[in-house]
Amino acid sequence: MGDATIRDVARRAEVSVASVSRALNGLANVHPDTRAKVFAAAKSLGYVPHAGARSLSMARTHAIGVVLPDLHGEFFSEIVRGLDREASARGYQLLLSNMHAEIERAGQAMRAMRGRVDGLVVMAPQIASEDLAETLPQSLPVVLINSPEGSGRAAFRIGNHDGAAAMVDHLVERGARTIVHIAGPTGNLDAQERCEGFEAGIARHDGVTGRLAAGDFSEESGERATAELLADAAPVDAIFAANDMMALGAYQILRAAGRAIPGDIMLAGFDDVPIARFLSLTTMRVKMDEIGGRAAARLIDALEGRSGEAATELVVPELIVRATT
């Protein structure tokens, strides 16, 4: 006969094609007797699995698709670092793609992954929950990071609201009475929750006022917002940026303007990316590398039959006080 196929193995072992695929791909939910019959049949037929035959039931690529809003910047590189560390340790490769802020791009990125990955890790803070639920492939296990709730998938969420409120408490304790929050982009879940947390923190302190400045999470937007703030000449005791990259932009403008940090204006960020430590920036530590690693572990556990029910895990940020406050 010609080259044996997976169907030939299934007939010889007297099991289903799906059982053959599960056994050959090392899944846990295969009875030892069935596994032994499959391997014996495959050996007797000289069957070699075809690496490209991904449409077969339960075929495995040992690859994980990662879809992020962007692949640029320390925030996303920390996520990928954690994902890669855990995936590599467990024998999986990463396939990366970005979607920026467009639902169409998100759909394209996920469709491009089909047949090439066993599951997906998706971060989509800028996509509405109903749109995300419709876009996620039903045929693949998915773990979400910082994405809207409502899709019924396993997820990790950052405690943005309480973290931002805690930062306001810290700045007030340090003597700030007028605080400016450089917000993230409109429509972004993280930015919205951090802005709401900032406003809630301001509201619980008598005699403290807060103002908002527009930003988009980029260093340049932090520079622009801070330059406009200084040009306005309105009083400000502290700047709290919605992420560390905008805080970096603010830092550079304040230093160029001869403003002492924290003597003239205190400065704080959010995330604790590596450059925050270099600048000795006060921030809220999120440990994105750990979230990436935990997301990869959660997905691989699901792929290998060791998952529990889908649930959202809340990651609580930690206040890290450094020289800028």
N, C-alpha and C positions, 0 to 999 in steps of 0.2 A: 504494500500500500504506500501512498505518498506520505508527506509529512503529516504527523498526527495533529489533530486539533483538540481544543478543550472539550468539544462534544464527544470525540472519540474516548477521551479519558473518562468522561461522565458515564458513557455507555459501559466501558470496561469495569468501572468501579461500582456500577449500578446505583449511582447517585445523580443529583441534579447538577446542571452546569454551575449554578450559584454555589453549591456546596464545594465543587472543585475549586472555584475561584477563591472562596473564603479559606479553604485549606491551604492552597498554594501561596496565598498572600499572608498567611500566618495569623489570621484573625482568631480571637480567643473563643468565639461562639461556635466551635466545631468539635463534635464528639471525637475522642481519641481514636475510636475504631474507624470512624469515617475518614479521619485524617490519614490513618495508616493505609486504608484501601485506596485512597486517592493517590498517595505517593507510590504505592506499589504499581498501580495502573499506569501512572505517568512514566515510571521507570521502565516498565515492560514495553511501552509503546515508543519510548525515546522522545517523549513530549518535552519541548522547550517553550515556555511561555513567550509570546511575542510582545515585545516592549511597547509596540504601538497599538496593540489591540485594546484600546481603552473603553470601547463601547460595550464590552462584555460585562455581564452582571458582576458587580462588586469588584471590578478591576481596580488595582491600586497603582498609583504613580509614585508614592512616597514623596510627594511634593505638596506644599501648602501655599495657597494663593494669599497674598497680602495686598489689600486695596486700601490706600490711604489718601487723604485729601491732597497731600503733596509729599514729595520725597526729599525736599530741600529743608535744611535747618536742623539744629541740634535736637529739637523736640522729637521730630520724626526719626532721626537717626538713633535716638535712645530707644524708641519703641522697636525698631528693626534689630538693634543690637540684642535686646532681650529675646525677641522672637527667634533670631538666628542661633543664639546660644542654646536655647532649649530644643529647638528643632534639630540642630546638628547632633546634640547629645543623644537624640532618640532616632537618628537615622533618616531624617527628613530634610529636604531642600526647600528653599523659599523661592517663590516666583512673585516679583513685586510689580505693582502697577499703581498709578495715581489717577484721581478723578477730578481734582481741583474742586470746584463748588457746583458742578453741573450734574443733575440727575441723569441726563443723557450719557455723559461720560462715565458715570458710575455703572450704568447698565452695560455699556460697551466693555468696560474693564472686566466686569464679572462674566459676561458672555464669553470673552476671550479666554477665560480660565477653564471653561468647561472642557472636560476630557483631558486636561493637563494637570489637574490638581485633585487631591482627595477631599479637601475642605478649604474653607476660607476664614481668614481673620479680616474683619472690615471695620474701619473707623470712618464714620460718616456724620460728624456733628452738625453739618450744614444742610442735611436732607431731612425733610419732614417725615414723621414716623410712618404715615400711610404710603408715601412714595417709596420709602426704604423697604417696607414689607412687600410691596409689589415687585421691587427690583431684585431682592435677594433670591437666588436660585433655590427652588424647593428640593432639588435633587441632591444638594450638598449640605453637609454639616457646616454651620457658621457660628463663629464667636464674634461678638461685637465689642468694640472699645469706644467709649464716649459717643454713643449713638442714641437717638431717640428711643424711648421704650415703646412697646406695643407690637413688636414683631414676633414675640414668643421665643426668641433665640437666647442662648446663653450670652451673658454680657458682663462687662466691667465698666463701672461708672466712677468718675472722680467726684468727690464731695466738694464741688466748686462753690456752691452757695455758702456753706459754713466756713470753708477755707477763706473766702474773701471777707466774710464778716469778722473772722478771727484776726485777719490782717488789720482791719480798721481798728479793732480793739487794741492791738499792739501799738499802732501809730498814735492813738489817743493817749495811751498810757505813757508814751514817750513825749507827750506834750503837744501834739498836733491838734489844731482847732479848725483849720481849713485844709481839706484834703481833695486832691484832684485825682480822678480815676481815668486813666487812658484805657478806653474800652476796646474790645476786640471787634471783629467784623459783624455787621448786622446779619441776622439769620443763622449765626453759629451758636450751637447749643452751649459750648463751654463759655463763650463770651457772654451770652445772655445770663447764664447762671451766676457768673462771677460779678456781673454788673448788678444783678438783683441782690446778691450777697453784700456787695459794697453799700447799696442803698439801705439795706436792712441794718447793717452795722452802724451807719451814720444815724439812722433814726433812733437807735437806742442810747445815744449819747447827747444829753442836753448841752447846748452851747457849741456843738460841733456842726460845721457845714460841709457839704460835699458838692463837687461839680464833676461833670462828665466831659471828657475830650474824646474826639473820634480817633480810632486807630484800626488797624487791620492785622495785628499780630506781627507785623514786620518791623525790623529795626528802623527803617526809614519813616514809618508812621509815628514811631516814638519820638524821633528827632523833630518831625514836623509839628506834632502836638505840643511838645515842650517849647519849641521856638515861638509858637503862637501864644503859649501861656506866658512866657517871659515878656513878649511884646505887649501883651494886654496890661501888664503891670498890676493886675489884681492880686491881692494878698494870697499866698499859698504857703503852708507849712510842710506839706508832704505830697509826693506824687506816688500813686499806687498804680502800676501798670498791670494790665490783665495777663501779661506773660513776660518772661525774662528778656526776650529779644526787644520788645518795646522799651523795657526798662534800660537796656543797654543804649538804645538810641537817646533816651532822656538823659542818661549819665553823660554821654558825650557832649550834648548841648549845654548841660549845666556846667560841666568843667570848662568848656570853651568860653562860656559867659562869665567865668570867674566866680561862680556860686559854690560855696563850700557845702559838701555833702558829708555829714548831715547837719552841719552847723547852720546853714541858711535854709536848706530844703532837704527833708528826709526823702529817701527813695526806696521803693520796694517793688518786687515783681511776683511772679507765680510760675511754678514748675520746677525750679532748681535744676536747670540744664547745666552742663559742665562749666560754661563760661561764667555763670553766676558765682561759682566758688572763686574763680580767678579775680572777679571784680569785688569780692567780699560783699555781695548783694544780699540784703535781707529778702527772703522769698518764702513761698509755700512749697515744700518739697512734695513732689508727686511720685517719684521713683518710676518713671515711665519704662525703664528697662525691665523692672520687676513685673510691671503690668504686661509688657510684651511677652516675657517668659511665662507668666501664668496663663495668658491667653493661648499661647502655643501648647502648653501642657494640657489645658482644658480641651482643646480641639483634638489633640492626638489621643487623649483618653477616650474621647467619643469615637474616634475612628477605630480604636482598638477594643471597643466594647466595654470600656470601664467607666462610662459617664453616668452621672445621676440625672435628675430632672433639670431642665433648663431653668436658670435662675440668674438674677442680677447680683453681682458682688460690688459693694460700694467701697471704694478706696479713699480713706480719710487722709487729706494732706496734713503735713507737719510743718509748723512754723519754725523756720530757721532764721535766727537773729544774727546778723553780721554787721559790718562796720557802717553800712549806709543808713542805719537808723540808730 
